[in-house]
Amino acid sequence: MYKPNRRSFECFEQLKRRDYWGKAERILRKYEKKWRGPNIPVYIFPIEGKNSIFSKTHNYKSGVAFKDKLFLFISPFDDDRELEALFVHEYHHVCRLHHLKKNNEAFTLLDSIILEGLAEHAVEECCGEKYKAKWCNYYSRKDILYFWERYLKPKIKIKQNSQLHDEILFGKKYYPKMLGYSSGYEIVSMYKEETDFTLKDSFLFPSERFITGLKNNNHPNNV
C-alpha cells in the first residue's frame, strides 16, 4: 500500500502540515474513552489513492487493523470527518478482535464478513450515513440473500488463511465485487431490524448470532 516516492513524500508533507498525527491522536482518545477500548499505537502512511477499497470522490483512505495496533493509509481530506470515519471502522475491528480473543488460525470467512459489516454500522452511527463506504449500497437485499445462498453459506467456515477467503471477501475472480463486505453490512442490517443491540454488544456477540435468520433463507424480508 505504501511506496516511497516523490508523490508520497509530497502527500506526507501535506499530512504533516495539517497535523494528521495530532488529529488521529485526538480521535483515538475519544473512542478509547467512549468504547473503553485498548490503548494501541496508530501508524499513518501517505497513500496515492489508486486501488483503495475505501476511496470516495478524490479522497482516498484504507486501513489495516490488528488487536494490538492499526495502520491508516490516507491522503489529505477535504472533510476531516473522513479521517474519523476511517478510524471508527478500523478501531471497531481492534475492539472486536480484542474482546473475541480468537486466534487468527480459527478466524473464518463468517467472522470476517460480520467484522466488516459491524464496523461500517459503527461508522454510520458515529459519523453519519454520509460517511459509510460505497460498498454498503452496491447490492439490494434481494441480491444479498441470493449471494448468501449461492456463494456464502457453503463457505462460511473456510479459514482466514485460505486464498478463497480473500477471493470471496473482496469479490475477486468471478465473485461479485466486494461480496463479503457488502453482505456483511446487509446481514447486520437485517439482524439490527429484528434485535436491538448496542455498540458494546457489537464487540461481544459471536458471528454466528447474526445469521440466525438466514440459515434457512426464511428471513421475513426475503422478498
N, C-alpha and C positions, 0 to 999 in steps of 0.2 A: 504493500500500500504506500510505503514511503520510499522515494528515491531522491537522494540529494542531488540537486542541480540548481541552475540559476533561478528558474521559476519557483522552485520550492523554497529557495533562500529568500526570494522577494516576498513570498507568502508568509514565511516565518517572521520577517521584519514587520510586516503589517500586523500580524497577530501580536507581536511583542509591543508595538506602539499602542495598540488598542487594549493592552493589558488582559489578554485572554486567560493567562495563567491566574491572575487575580480574580477574574470573573468565575473561572471554574472552581477556585478555592471557596468562594462565597456560596456558590451553588452546592458544593459538596457539604459545607457546614449546614446549610439549610435543610438538606434531605437527611443528613446524619441525624439531626435533631428530630425532624418530622417523622421519620420512619424508624428511628432508633437503629440505624444501620451501622455497619462496621466502618471504622476509620481506615481508609485504604489509600495507597498512592494513586494519583491520576497522571498519566503521561499524555502530553499533547504533541501531535506532529502535524505539520502542514500537509495538505493534500491538494493535488492539482485538479481534482474534480472528475476525472474520467473513470467510468465504470463503478461509481459509488452507488450502492443499492439504496442509499437514503437520500439521493440527490433530489433537490427541489429547486425549481427555476434555475438560476445560475449560481446558487449556493450549493456547496457540497459538504457532506458530513458522513462519517461512518465511525464505527467503534468496535472494540473487542473487549469483552468482559470476562473476568475470572472471579472466583470468590474472594480473592485477596488483592486484586488490582484491576484497573481498567485503562484502556488506551483509547484516546479520541483522535481522529484524523479529520481535520477541518480546514476550511478556508474562511476568511473573514465574512461575516454575515451582514446583510442589510438590516436584519432584525435579530438582535442578540437573543431573543427568546428561542431562536432555533438552537442555540447552544444549550439552553436549559432542557429543551425537548430531547436532544440527543443524550444529554446527561441522565435525564429521568429514565429513558429507555435502557441505557447501559447499567445504571446503578440499580435499577429494579432487578436486572439479571444478577448483579452481585448479591443483593439481599436475598433473593430466592435461592441462589446456589448456596449461600451461607446457611440458610435455615434448613434446606433439604438434606444437606450433609450426605450427598450421593456421590459416589466415586465416578470419575469420568468413564471408566470402563463399563459402568452399569447404566449410563445415560442413554436413553433411547430416542428414536425419532419422535415419539409422542411427547417425551419430555421437552424436546427442542421446539416442537410446534406450539405447545402450551406456553413455554417460556417466552417465545416471541409475541404471541397473542396477548398475554398478560402485560408485558412491558409496554405495548402500544396502547392498551387501555389505560395504563398509568399515565402515559403522555397525554391522552385525551382528557383525563380527569384533572391533571395538574396544570397543563398548559393550554388546553382548549382544542376543539376539533380541528381548527385551522392547522395545527402543528403535527397532526398524526401523519404517518407515512402514506404515500400514494398507493402503496400496495394493499392497504386496507380496503380499498374500493375497486380493486381490479376485477372482482367477480361478484355475481349475485349470490344470494343464499342458496338458490336452487343449484347454481354451478358448484358451490362448495359441497353441498350434500352429494352431488353426483361424483365429484372428485374424491370425497371421503370413501364412497363405496368402491370406486374403480381403482384408485391409487393408494389411498392412505390406510384404510382399515386392515388390509392384508399385510402391511409393512410396519405397523406402529411399534413393533418390538425390536426392529433392527437397531443395532448399536451405533453410537455416535462415530466410532472409528471406521465405519463402513463407507465405502465410496458411494453406495446407493443412498445413504443417509443425506449427503450433501446434494446429490442429484435431485432428490425429491424436495428437500427443504428449499433450495434455491430455484427449482424448476429448470434444471439442465436437461440436455438431450431432448427427449420427446415429452417431458413433463411440462405442464403449464407454468408459465413464468411466475416465480416467487410462490410456488404452490404451498409450501409449508407455512410461510409467513402469513399469507392471505387466509389460509384455512384456520390457522391458529387464532387470528383476530376474530373471525366469524364464529368459530366454535365457542370462544369465550363470550362473545356477544349473546349467543343463544343461551348459554348457561346463565348469564347475568340476567336475562329476561325472566328466568324461572326462579333463580335463587339469588337473593341479595347478599353480597359479600363485600368486605372492606378491602382496602389496600393491604392491611396487615394480613388478612386471610389469604391474599394472593401470594404471599411469601411462603405460606404454610401448607396449603391444600395440595395433595398429591395430584399428579397429572391425570390419573385415571378418573378422578371425580368429575372432570369437565366433559367427559364423553359419555356419561351415563344415559343421556337422551339420544345418543347417536348409535349406540351399539347395534340396535336392530333397525335403524333408519326409520324409527317411528316418532320422530320429533314432531310436535304439534305444528311447527312452522314449515314442515316439509311439503311445500306447495309450489 
